[in-house]
Amino acid sequence: MKIALGCDHGGLNLKSAVIRYLEKNNILYEDFGCYDENSVDYPVFAYKTASQVVNGNCDLGILCCGTGIGISIAANKVKGIRAAVVSDAFSAEMTRRHNNANILCMGGRVIGEEKAVKLADIFIHTPFDVEERHLRRLKMVDEIEQGTFSCEQ
Ligand code: RB5
């Protein structure tokens, strides 16, 4: 299991806390920036990190910006990415179980470091519920992405 990490200046604090958690628990990761608090553009880091998840170099990703929103919108433009902004434990669990989310997004101006570590821990350790209804819905999501989806059922 290897985790891809990315952030902008607004999420650097949370990413740093997640890195400490990953190192303490011997979980592999790659950090695709940013690396300091200088103002940067979140799509750059969303793209770098999301690309490493879809190409298989990393299994899951964690992205942080000020709200988690901008970086999730950008990540979700990368084909194959299902990025979810989460700020509570229930959603962190359910987005793995039902949505098979492959990137967790969090906001450094929304939640604290302790919460971020807890959500990362849940996200990393919760498997997808491989059930027909979830597979069917995720197939529809893929079809929307590919432009082949039809609402007529
Ligand atoms: C940067 O100031 C901020 O806009 C960004 O971190 C994020 O919150 C965008 O959604």
Backbone and ligand atoms as CSV (ligand in chain L), in Angstrom:
chain,resi,resn,atom,element,x,y,z
A,1,MET,N,N,0.846,-1.201,0.000
A,1,MET,CA,C,0.000,0.000,0.000
A,1,MET,C,C,0.879,1.248,0.000
A,2,LYS,N,N,0.683,2.082,-1.040
A,2,LYS,CA,C,1.421,3.352,-1.063
A,2,LYS,C,C,0.437,4.498,-1.281
A,3,ILE,N,N,0.620,5.555,-0.514
A,3,ILE,CA,C,-0.279,6.701,-0.541
A,3,ILE,C,C,0.395,7.863,-1.267
A,4,ALA,N,N,-0.327,8.457,-2.217
A,4,ALA,CA,C,0.143,9.675,-2.886
A,4,ALA,C,C,-0.364,10.883,-2.110
A,5,LEU,N,N,0.519,11.823,-1.860
A,5,LEU,CA,C,0.143,13.009,-1.078
A,5,LEU,C,C,0.356,14.277,-1.873
A,6,GLY,N,N,-0.562,15.218,-1.701
A,6,GLY,CA,C,-0.393,16.528,-2.320
A,6,GLY,C,C,-1.161,17.565,-1.543
A,7,CYS,N,N,-0.756,18.818,-1.701
A,7,CYS,CA,C,-1.458,19.902,-1.000
A,7,CYS,C,C,-1.113,21.231,-1.654
A,8,ASP,N,N,-1.844,22.276,-1.262
A,8,ASP,CA,C,-1.382,23.637,-1.531
A,8,ASP,C,C,-1.009,24.254,-0.180
A,9,HIS,N,N,-0.720,25.538,-0.185
A,9,HIS,CA,C,-0.292,26.216,1.052
A,9,HIS,C,C,-1.365,26.145,2.141
A,10,GLY,N,N,-2.644,26.101,1.742
A,10,GLY,CA,C,-3.735,26.054,2.718
A,10,GLY,C,C,-3.901,24.692,3.369
A,11,GLY,N,N,-3.259,23.673,2.791
A,11,GLY,CA,C,-3.400,22.319,3.338
A,11,GLY,C,C,-2.092,21.727,3.827
A,12,LEU,N,N,-1.041,22.534,3.816
A,12,LEU,CA,C,0.288,22.011,4.179
A,12,LEU,C,C,0.314,21.455,5.608
A,13,ASN,N,N,-0.373,22.134,6.522
A,13,ASN,CA,C,-0.368,21.673,7.922
A,13,ASN,C,C,-0.981,20.279,8.043
A,14,LEU,N,N,-2.092,20.059,7.349
A,14,LEU,CA,C,-2.732,18.736,7.432
A,14,LEU,C,C,-1.876,17.676,6.763
A,15,LYS,N,N,-1.297,18.001,5.612
A,15,LYS,CA,C,-0.447,17.012,4.932
A,15,LYS,C,C,0.739,16.641,5.816
A,16,SER,N,N,1.315,17.604,6.493
A,16,SER,CA,C,2.461,17.328,7.382
A,16,SER,C,C,2.038,16.405,8.518
A,17,ALA,N,N,0.854,16.630,9.054
A,17,ALA,CA,C,0.348,15.756,10.132
A,17,ALA,C,C,0.115,14.343,9.602
A,18,VAL,N,N,-0.424,14.245,8.391
A,18,VAL,CA,C,-0.663,12.924,7.789
A,18,VAL,C,C,0.673,12.213,7.543
A,19,ILE,N,N,1.674,12.945,7.110
A,19,ILE,CA,C,3.000,12.342,6.890
A,19,ILE,C,C,3.539,11.775,8.203
A,20,ARG,N,N,3.405,12.509,9.284
A,20,ARG,CA,C,3.895,12.005,10.588
A,20,ARG,C,C,3.171,10.712,10.953
A,21,TYR,N,N,1.858,10.679,10.707
A,21,TYR,CA,C,1.064,9.476,10.979
A,21,TYR,C,C,1.538,8.308,10.109
A,22,LEU,N,N,1.754,8.555,8.827
A,22,LEU,CA,C,2.160,7.479,7.907
A,22,LEU,C,C,3.526,6.927,8.316
A,23,GLU,N,N,4.431,7.808,8.656
A,23,GLU,CA,C,5.781,7.359,9.038
A,23,GLU,C,C,5.739,6.542,10.328
A,24,LYS,N,N,4.953,7.015,11.281
A,24,LYS,CA,C,4.826,6.302,12.563
A,24,LYS,C,C,4.265,4.899,12.355
A,25,ASN,N,N,3.412,4.747,11.344
A,25,ASN,CA,C,2.746,3.462,11.114
A,25,ASN,C,C,3.349,2.663,9.951
A,26,ASN,N,N,4.538,3.100,9.525
A,26,ASN,CA,C,5.257,2.395,8.450
A,26,ASN,C,C,4.409,2.193,7.194
A,27,ILE,N,N,3.643,3.207,6.839
A,27,ILE,CA,C,2.854,3.165,5.604
A,27,ILE,C,C,3.624,3.963,4.544
A,28,LEU,N,N,3.863,3.331,3.394
A,28,LEU,CA,C,4.625,3.985,2.323
A,28,LEU,C,C,3.849,5.167,1.758
A,29,TYR,N,N,4.575,6.200,1.359
A,29,TYR,CA,C,3.927,7.342,0.709
A,29,TYR,C,C,4.915,8.023,-0.232
A,30,GLU,N,N,4.356,8.798,-1.148
A,30,GLU,CA,C,5.164,9.723,-1.953
A,30,GLU,C,C,4.499,11.084,-1.856
A,31,ASP,N,N,5.314,12.091,-1.646
A,31,ASP,CA,C,4.814,13.448,-1.454
A,31,ASP,C,C,5.087,14.276,-2.715
A,32,PHE,N,N,4.015,14.699,-3.378
A,32,PHE,CA,C,4.146,15.420,-4.637
A,32,PHE,C,C,4.025,16.937,-4.467
A,33,GLY,N,N,4.256,17.421,-3.249
A,33,GLY,CA,C,4.263,18.856,-2.978
A,33,GLY,C,C,2.876,19.382,-2.645
A,34,CYS,N,N,2.814,20.690,-2.332
A,34,CYS,CA,C,3.902,21.641,-2.195
A,34,CYS,C,C,4.658,21.386,-0.877
A,35,TYR,N,N,5.765,22.079,-0.729
A,35,TYR,CA,C,6.644,21.773,0.392
A,35,TYR,C,C,6.845,22.936,1.360
A,36,ASP,N,N,6.247,24.090,1.062
A,36,ASP,CA,C,6.343,25.210,2.024
A,36,ASP,C,C,5.066,26.029,1.932
A,37,GLU,N,N,5.009,27.124,2.689
A,37,GLU,CA,C,3.756,27.875,2.791
A,37,GLU,C,C,3.615,28.994,1.763
A,38,ASN,N,N,4.515,29.042,0.803
A,38,ASN,CA,C,4.347,30.024,-0.272
A,38,ASN,C,C,3.079,29.706,-1.066
A,39,SER,N,N,2.381,30.756,-1.481
A,39,SER,CA,C,1.116,30.564,-2.188
A,39,SER,C,C,1.345,29.870,-3.538
A,40,VAL,N,N,0.582,28.803,-3.760
A,40,VAL,CA,C,0.693,28.020,-4.999
A,40,VAL,C,C,-0.713,27.734,-5.533
A,41,ASP,N,N,-0.766,27.146,-6.711
A,41,ASP,CA,C,-2.050,26.848,-7.365
A,41,ASP,C,C,-2.411,25.380,-7.145
A,42,TYR,N,N,-3.511,25.146,-6.450
A,42,TYR,CA,C,-3.870,23.764,-6.073
A,42,TYR,C,C,-4.052,22.799,-7.254
A,43,PRO,N,N,-4.478,23.255,-8.463
A,43,PRO,CA,C,-4.636,22.255,-9.538
A,43,PRO,C,C,-3.333,21.535,-9.884
A,44,VAL,N,N,-2.211,22.213,-9.731
A,44,VAL,CA,C,-0.915,21.591,-10.042
A,44,VAL,C,C,-0.713,20.350,-9.174
A,45,PHE,N,N,-0.998,20.478,-7.904
A,45,PHE,CA,C,-0.725,19.389,-6.955
A,45,PHE,C,C,-1.830,18.333,-6.993
A,46,ALA,N,N,-3.027,18.779,-7.322
A,46,ALA,CA,C,-4.111,17.817,-7.548
A,46,ALA,C,C,-3.752,16.916,-8.719
A,47,TYR,N,N,-3.292,17.520,-9.803
A,47,TYR,CA,C,-2.974,16.754,-11.014
A,47,TYR,C,C,-1.795,15.814,-10.787
A,48,LYS,N,N,-0.723,16.329,-10.192
A,48,LYS,CA,C,0.466,15.494,-9.941
A,48,LYS,C,C,0.102,14.281,-9.099
A,49,THR,N,N,-0.670,14.499,-8.059
A,49,THR,CA,C,-1.018,13.428,-7.118
A,49,THR,C,C,-2.019,12.463,-7.735
A,50,ALA,N,N,-3.059,12.980,-8.358
A,50,ALA,CA,C,-4.095,12.130,-8.963
A,50,ALA,C,C,-3.500,11.249,-10.057
A,51,SER,N,N,-2.565,11.795,-10.816
A,51,SER,CA,C,-1.934,11.024,-11.901
A,51,SER,C,C,-1.229,9.791,-11.359
A,52,GLN,N,N,-0.650,9.908,-10.180
A,52,GLN,CA,C,0.078,8.787,-9.585
A,52,GLN,C,C,-0.863,7.701,-9.066
A,53,VAL,N,N,-2.112,8.076,-8.827
A,53,VAL,CA,C,-3.113,7.077,-8.417
A,53,VAL,C,C,-3.645,6.358,-9.656
A,54,VAL,N,N,-3.984,7.105,-10.693
A,54,VAL,CA,C,-4.546,6.434,-11.880
A,54,VAL,C,C,-3.497,5.616,-12.631
A,55,ASN,N,N,-2.223,6.003,-12.542
A,55,ASN,CA,C,-1.208,5.207,-13.256
A,55,ASN,C,C,-0.746,3.999,-12.441
A,56,GLY,N,N,-1.266,3.853,-11.224
A,56,GLY,CA,C,-0.990,2.662,-10.428
A,56,GLY,C,C,0.259,2.741,-9.571
A,57,ASN,N,N,0.990,3.849,-9.665
A,57,ASN,CA,C,2.186,3.985,-8.812
A,57,ASN,C,C,1.791,4.045,-7.334
A,58,CYS,N,N,0.622,4.654,-7.072
A,58,CYS,CA,C,0.117,4.718,-5.698
A,58,CYS,C,C,-1.295,4.133,-5.664
A,59,ASP,N,N,-1.660,3.588,-4.501
A,59,ASP,CA,C,-2.961,2.915,-4.371
A,59,ASP,C,C,-4.085,3.888,-4.066
A,60,LEU,N,N,-3.802,4.839,-3.203
A,60,LEU,CA,C,-4.776,5.843,-2.794
A,60,LEU,C,C,-4.056,7.190,-2.699
A,61,GLY,N,N,-4.849,8.266,-2.669
A,61,GLY,CA,C,-4.251,9.583,-2.513
A,61,GLY,C,C,-4.903,10.364,-1.395
A,62,ILE,N,N,-4.161,11.313,-0.875
A,62,ILE,CA,C,-4.709,12.259,0.103
A,62,ILE,C,C,-4.274,13.654,-0.325
A,63,LEU,N,N,-5.258,14.541,-0.501
A,63,LEU,CA,C,-5.003,15.901,-0.957
A,63,LEU,C,C,-5.576,16.893,0.043
A,64,CYS,N,N,-4.853,17.948,0.305
A,64,CYS,CA,C,-5.312,18.962,1.253
A,64,CYS,C,C,-5.128,20.352,0.664
A,65,CYS,N,N,-6.173,21.172,0.786
A,65,CYS,CA,C,-6.043,22.596,0.483
A,65,CYS,C,C,-6.781,23.334,1.594
A,66,GLY,N,N,-7.125,24.592,1.388
A,66,GLY,CA,C,-7.764,25.348,2.460
A,66,GLY,C,C,-9.085,24.744,2.888
A,67,THR,N,N,-9.903,24.399,1.898
A,67,THR,CA,C,-11.217,23.813,2.188
A,67,THR,C,C,-11.309,22.343,1.808
A,68,GLY,N,N,-10.381,21.876,0.996
A,68,GLY,CA,C,-10.474,20.537,0.399
A,68,GLY,C,C,-11.280,20.546,-0.885
A,69,ILE,N,N,-11.953,21.660,-1.146
A,69,ILE,CA,C,-12.893,21.684,-2.274
A,69,ILE,C,C,-12.193,21.890,-3.614
A,70,GLY,N,N,-11.389,22.937,-3.701
A,70,GLY,CA,C,-10.731,23.228,-4.985
A,70,GLY,C,C,-9.880,22.057,-5.463
A,71,ILE,N,N,-9.141,21.497,-4.536
A,71,ILE,CA,C,-8.218,20.421,-4.900
A,71,ILE,C,C,-8.994,19.146,-5.272
A,72,SER,N,N,-10.194,18.983,-4.702
A,72,SER,CA,C,-11.022,17.822,-5.068
A,72,SER,C,C,-11.650,18.025,-6.438
A,73,ILE,N,N,-12.081,19.242,-6.723
A,73,ILE,CA,C,-12.658,19.517,-8.051
A,73,ILE,C,C,-11.615,19.244,-9.126
A,74,ALA,N,N,-10.393,19.722,-8.886
A,74,ALA,CA,C,-9.317,19.513,-9.871
A,74,ALA,C,C,-8.989,18.026,-10.004
A,75,ALA,N,N,-8.870,17.325,-8.893
A,75,ALA,CA,C,-8.521,15.889,-8.939
A,75,ALA,C,C,-9.587,15.099,-9.676
A,76,ASN,N,N,-10.843,15.476,-9.487
A,76,ASN,CA,C,-11.932,14.726,-10.127
A,76,ASN,C,C,-11.985,14.928,-11.637
A,77,LYS,N,N,-11.209,15.868,-12.157
A,77,LYS,CA,C,-11.115,16.032,-13.621
A,77,LYS,C,C,-10.177,15.011,-14.246
A,78,VAL,N,N,-9.391,14.318,-13.429
A,78,VAL,CA,C,-8.480,13.291,-13.937
A,78,VAL,C,C,-9.270,11.994,-14.065
A,79,LYS,N,N,-9.291,11.423,-15.256
A,79,LYS,CA,C,-10.098,10.220,-15.495
A,79,LYS,C,C,-9.691,9.091,-14.567
A,80,GLY,N,N,-10.694,8.493,-13.929
A,80,GLY,CA,C,-10.424,7.377,-13.018
A,80,GLY,C,C,-10.356,7.795,-11.563
A,81,ILE,N,N,-10.390,9.107,-11.330
A,81,ILE,CA,C,-10.316,9.580,-9.942
A,81,ILE,C,C,-11.713,9.762,-9.367
A,82,ARG,N,N,-11.861,9.280,-8.136
A,82,ARG,CA,C,-13.057,9.532,-7.340
A,82,ARG,C,C,-12.567,10.169,-6.042
A,83,ALA,N,N,-12.551,11.497,-6.045
A,83,ALA,CA,C,-12.030,12.247,-4.895
A,83,ALA,C,C,-13.190,12.773,-4.071
A,84,ALA,N,N,-13.105,12.596,-2.763
A,84,ALA,CA,C,-14.188,13.012,-1.866
A,84,ALA,C,C,-13.655,13.951,-0.787
A,85,VAL,N,N,-14.347,15.094,-0.631
A,85,VAL,CA,C,-14.022,16.008,0.471
A,85,VAL,C,C,-14.722,15.494,1.714
A,86,VAL,N,N,-13.963,15.288,2.747
A,86,VAL,CA,C,-14.506,14.675,3.965
A,86,VAL,C,C,-14.056,15.457,5.192
A,87,SER,N,N,-14.980,15.610,6.155
A,87,SER,CA,C,-14.581,16.236,7.416
A,87,SER,C,C,-15.174,15.503,8.622
A,88,ASP,N,N,-15.729,14.301,8.384
A,88,ASP,CA,C,-16.236,13.506,9.508
A,88,ASP,C,C,-15.933,12.026,9.269
A,89,ALA,N,N,-15.876,11.285,10.367
A,89,ALA,CA,C,-15.447,9.883,10.323
A,89,ALA,C,C,-16.417,9.011,9.531
A,90,PHE,N,N,-17.711,9.256,9.679
A,90,PHE,CA,C,-18.694,8.441,8.963
A,90,PHE,C,C,-18.487,8.552,7.456
A,91,SER,N,N,-18.302,9.778,6.982
A,91,SER,CA,C,-18.114,9.978,5.536
A,91,SER,C,C,-16.798,9.379,5.054
A,92,ALA,N,N,-15.773,9.447,5.881
A,92,ALA,CA,C,-14.482,8.855,5.497
A,92,ALA,C,C,-14.645,7.354,5.278
A,93,GLU,N,N,-15.422,6.719,6.130
A,93,GLU,CA,C,-15.659,5.280,5.992
A,93,GLU,C,C,-16.552,4.990,4.778
A,94,MET,N,N,-17.640,5.728,4.675
A,94,MET,CA,C,-18.618,5.420,3.625
A,94,MET,C,C,-18.111,5.726,2.219
A,95,THR,N,N,-17.242,6.717,2.110
A,95,THR,CA,C,-16.764,7.018,0.755
A,95,THR,C,C,-15.817,5.933,0.243
A,96,ARG,N,N,-15.223,5.170,1.138
A,96,ARG,CA,C,-14.480,3.982,0.706
A,96,ARG,C,C,-15.462,2.831,0.451
A,97,ARG,N,N,-16.368,2.604,1.391
A,97,ARG,CA,C,-17.241,1.426,1.297
A,97,ARG,C,C,-18.203,1.507,0.118
A,98,HIS,N,N,-18.806,2.649,-0.107
A,98,HIS,CA,C,-19.836,2.758,-1.146
A,98,HIS,C,C,-19.338,3.382,-2.446
A,99,ASN,N,N,-18.443,4.368,-2.356
A,99,ASN,CA,C,-18.008,5.098,-3.554
A,99,ASN,C,C,-16.666,4.610,-4.093
A,100,ASN,N,N,-16.013,3.745,-3.338
A,100,ASN,CA,C,-14.649,3.316,-3.714
A,100,ASN,C,C,-13.788,4.536,-4.043
A,101,ALA,N,N,-13.946,5.572,-3.232
A,101,ALA,CA,C,-13.143,6.791,-3.443
A,101,ALA,C,C,-11.667,6.427,-3.405
A,102,ASN,N,N,-10.911,7.025,-4.320
A,102,ASN,CA,C,-9.470,6.735,-4.318
A,102,ASN,C,C,-8.625,7.930,-3.895
A,103,ILE,N,N,-9.283,9.051,-3.633
A,103,ILE,CA,C,-8.557,10.194,-3.039
A,103,ILE,C,C,-9.416,10.830,-1.957
A,104,LEU,N,N,-8.799,11.016,-0.803
A,104,LEU,CA,C,-9.420,11.733,0.322
A,104,LEU,C,C,-8.946,13.178,0.271
A,105,CYS,N,N,-9.899,14.111,0.327
A,105,CYS,CA,C,-9.551,15.532,0.335
A,105,CYS,C,C,-10.002,16.158,1.649
A,106,MET,N,N,-9.134,16.988,2.193
A,106,MET,CA,C,-9.454,17.635,3.480
A,106,MET,C,C,-9.013,19.092,3.444
A,107,GLY,N,N,-9.655,19.896,4.291
A,107,GLY,CA,C,-9.384,21.329,4.320
A,107,GLY,C,C,-8.648,21.762,5.573
A,108,GLY,N,N,-7.496,22.372,5.371
A,108,GLY,CA,C,-6.679,22.846,6.493
A,108,GLY,C,C,-7.301,24.013,7.238
A,109,ARG,N,N,-8.299,24.673,6.612
A,109,ARG,CA,C,-8.988,25.770,7.290
A,109,ARG,C,C,-10.359,25.313,7.787
A,110,VAL,N,N,-10.577,24.003,7.721
A,110,VAL,CA,C,-11.875,23.433,8.112
A,110,VAL,C,C,-11.729,22.507,9.316
A,111,ILE,N,N,-10.750,21.623,9.261
A,111,ILE,CA,C,-10.554,20.660,10.354
A,111,ILE,C,C,-9.133,20.776,10.904
A,112,GLY,N,N,-8.934,20.209,12.091
A,112,GLY,CA,C,-7.618,20.237,12.725
A,112,GLY,C,C,-6.793,19.015,12.350
A,113,GLU,N,N,-5.543,19.044,12.793
A,113,GLU,CA,C,-4.603,17.974,12.425
A,113,GLU,C,C,-5.014,16.621,13.004
A,114,GLU,N,N,-5.500,16.638,14.227
A,114,GLU,CA,C,-5.889,15.367,14.877
A,114,GLU,C,C,-7.023,14.700,14.102
A,115,LYS,N,N,-8.008,15.489,13.713
A,115,LYS,CA,C,-9.130,14.966,12.930
A,115,LYS,C,C,-8.636,14.459,11.577
A,116,ALA,N,N,-7.741,15.198,10.957
A,116,ALA,CA,C,-7.229,14.797,9.632
A,116,ALA,C,C,-6.542,13.437,9.704
A,117,VAL,N,N,-5.779,13.218,10.753
A,117,VAL,CA,C,-5.083,11.938,10.917
A,117,VAL,C,C,-6.099,10.818,11.129
A,118,LYS,N,N,-7.126,11.094,11.906
A,118,LYS,CA,C,-8.156,10.081,12.145
A,118,LYS,C,C,-8.873,9.724,10.840
A,119,LEU,N,N,-9.213,10.733,10.049
A,119,LEU,CA,C,-9.911,10.493,8.786
A,119,LEU,C,C,-9.014,9.746,7.802
A,120,ALA,N,N,-7.729,10.103,7.784
A,120,ALA,CA,C,-6.784,9.406,6.902
A,120,ALA,C,C,-6.684,7.937,7.311
A,121,ASP,N,N,-6.615,7.678,8.583
A,121,ASP,CA,C,-6.514,6.297,9.095
A,121,ASP,C,C,-7.740,5.483,8.675
A,122,ILE,N,N,-8.914,6.052,8.832
A,122,ILE,CA,C,-10.151,5.357,8.436
A,122,ILE,C,C,-10.145,5.113,6.928
A,123,PHE,N,N,-9.822,6.153,6.182
A,123,PHE,CA,C,-9.850,6.064,4.713
A,123,PHE,C,C,-8.909,4.972,4.207
A,124,ILE,N,N,-7.716,4.948,4.754
A,124,ILE,CA,C,-6.696,3.995,4.288
A,124,ILE,C,C,-7.084,2.550,4.630
A,125,HIS,N,N,-7.729,2.362,5.765
A,125,HIS,CA,C,-7.975,1.000,6.249
A,125,HIS,C,C,-9.377,0.457,5.975
A,126,THR,N,N,-10.211,1.233,5.301
A,126,THR,CA,C,-11.562,0.758,4.994
A,126,THR,C,C,-11.625,0.253,3.561
A,127,PRO,N,N,-11.999,-1.010,3.351
A,127,PRO,CA,C,-12.111,-1.530,1.983
A,127,PRO,C,C,-13.448,-1.149,1.326
A,128,PHE,N,N,-13.465,-1.226,0.011
A,128,PHE,CA,C,-14.689,-1.051,-0.771
A,128,PHE,C,C,-15.612,-2.245,-0.524
A,129,ASP,N,N,-16.899,-1.983,-0.350
A,129,ASP,CA,C,-17.895,-3.057,-0.266
A,129,ASP,C,C,-18.188,-3.515,-1.698
A,130,VAL,N,N,-17.664,-4.656,-2.075
A,130,VAL,CA,C,-17.858,-5.122,-3.460
A,130,VAL,C,C,-19.252,-5.738,-3.558
A,131,GLU,N,N,-20.224,-4.899,-3.816
A,131,GLU,CA,C,-21.623,-5.330,-3.921
A,131,GLU,C,C,-22.184,-4.812,-5.238
A,132,GLU,N,N,-23.143,-5.574,-5.767
A,132,GLU,CA,C,-23.653,-5.283,-7.114
A,132,GLU,C,C,-24.141,-3.849,-7.245
A,133,ARG,N,N,-24.857,-3.333,-6.224
A,133,ARG,CA,C,-25.436,-1.994,-6.376
A,133,ARG,C,C,-24.355,-0.915,-6.449
A,134,HIS,N,N,-23.280,-1.111,-5.692
A,134,HIS,CA,C,-22.199,-0.111,-5.734
A,134,HIS,C,C,-21.440,-0.202,-7.054
A,135,LEU,N,N,-21.207,-1.430,-7.498
A,135,LEU,CA,C,-20.521,-1.616,-8.778
A,135,LEU,C,C,-21.341,-1.016,-9.920
A,136,ARG,N,N,-22.662,-1.228,-9.863
A,136,ARG,CA,C,-23.546,-0.704,-10.912
A,136,ARG,C,C,-23.479,0.830,-10.952
A,137,ARG,N,N,-23.523,1.440,-9.781
A,137,ARG,CA,C,-23.527,2.909,-9.722
A,137,ARG,C,C,-22.174,3.482,-10.145
A,138,LEU,N,N,-21.118,2.812,-9.747
A,138,LEU,CA,C,-19.789,3.312,-10.134
A,138,LEU,C,C,-19.548,3.134,-11.629
A,139,LYS,N,N,-20.162,2.078,-12.202
A,139,LYS,CA,C,-20.077,1.908,-13.655
A,139,LYS,C,C,-20.781,3.087,-14.343
A,140,MET,N,N,-21.915,3.520,-13.787
A,140,MET,CA,C,-22.615,4.684,-14.345
A,140,MET,C,C,-21.742,5.935,-14.261
A,141,VAL,N,N,-21.076,6.091,-13.134
A,141,VAL,CA,C,-20.184,7.247,-12.969
A,141,VAL,C,C,-19.087,7.211,-14.039
A,142,ASP,N,N,-18.529,6.023,-14.261
A,142,ASP,CA,C,-17.504,5.873,-15.303
A,142,ASP,C,C,-18.060,6.241,-16.671
A,143,GLU,N,N,-19.299,5.823,-16.927
A,143,GLU,CA,C,-19.913,6.111,-18.228
A,143,GLU,C,C,-20.138,7.612,-18.412
A,144,ILE,N,N,-20.502,8.291,-17.327
A,144,ILE,CA,C,-20.636,9.760,-17.402
A,144,ILE,C,C,-19.289,10.362,-17.792
A,145,GLU,N,N,-18.239,9.856,-17.143
A,145,GLU,CA,C,-16.879,10.359,-17.421
A,145,GLU,C,C,-16.484,10.116,-18.874
A,146,GLN,N,N,-16.875,8.954,-19.400
A,146,GLN,CA,C,-16.504,8.587,-20.777
A,146,GLN,C,C,-17.433,9.212,-21.821
A,147,GLY,N,N,-18.535,9.813,-21.366
A,147,GLY,CA,C,-19.491,10.396,-22.305
A,147,GLY,C,C,-20.392,9.386,-22.956
A,148,THR,N,N,-20.523,8.204,-22.357
A,148,THR,CA,C,-21.350,7.149,-22.950
A,148,THR,C,C,-22.608,6.868,-22.132
A,149,PHE,N,N,-22.845,7.650,-21.106
A,149,PHE,CA,C,-23.962,7.363,-20.198
A,149,PHE,C,C,-25.302,7.736,-20.839
A,150,SER,N,N,-26.289,6.873,-20.611
A,150,SER,CA,C,-27.647,7.173,-21.058
A,150,SER,C,C,-28.574,7.023,-19.864
A,151,CYS,N,N,-29.473,7.997,-19.693
A,151,CYS,CA,C,-30.408,7.955,-18.566
A,151,CYS,C,C,-31.541,6.993,-18.816
A,152,GLU,N,N,-31.745,6.579,-20.075
A,152,GLU,CA,C,-32.868,5.682,-20.398
A,152,GLU,C,C,-32.569,4.289,-19.891
A,153,GLN,N,N,-33.387,3.847,-18.930
A,153,GLN,CA,C,-33.131,2.518,-18.350
A,153,GLN,C,C,-34.417,1.715,-18.348
L,1,RB5,C1,C,-6.122,29.055,-1.331
L,1,RB5,O1,O,-6.175,30.310,-0.724
L,1,RB5,C2,C,-7.480,28.388,-1.290
L,1,RB5,O2,O,-8.318,28.992,-2.218
L,1,RB5,C3,C,-7.346,26.911,-1.551
L,1,RB5,O3,O,-6.501,26.360,-0.594
L,1,RB5,C4,C,-8.612,26.098,-1.481
L,1,RB5,O4,O,-9.302,26.348,-0.317
L,1,RB5,C5,C,-9.471,26.155,-2.664
L,1,RB5,O5,O,-10.500,25.465,-2.742
